[in-house]
Amino acid sequence: MNRYLSRGIKATAALASGLLSMVLFAPTAFATGTQTAGGGSAATPSSGTAAPVVHYVVTGGMAGWAIALIAIGAALLTAILCATAFSVRPRPLLVA
């Protein structure tokens, strides 16, 4: 097989594995949970009154787009490092 074709296949495999990891773990990164004031489900209580609305105040943390950007950058860096590692061949030792 041609050496350049082999490198292309390895680079494509590395990029595909990075993309696969983004597809598999992105839903986990963007998951949000719903929570009610009483700690139970979001159903209306049996008394007929509506559950009180609770607003949470978040004063810190990172924005979702920043987390996604870091994850994409990490996946691309991993793919590049894998492609580089596959293309490096060990040189034979010269015995004098």
Secondary structure, 3 states (H helix, E strand, C coil): CCHHHHHHHHHHHHHHHHHHHHHHHHHHHCCCCCCCCCCCCCCCCCCCCCCCCCCCCCCCCCCHHHHHHHHHHHHHHHHHHHHHHHHCCCCCCCCC
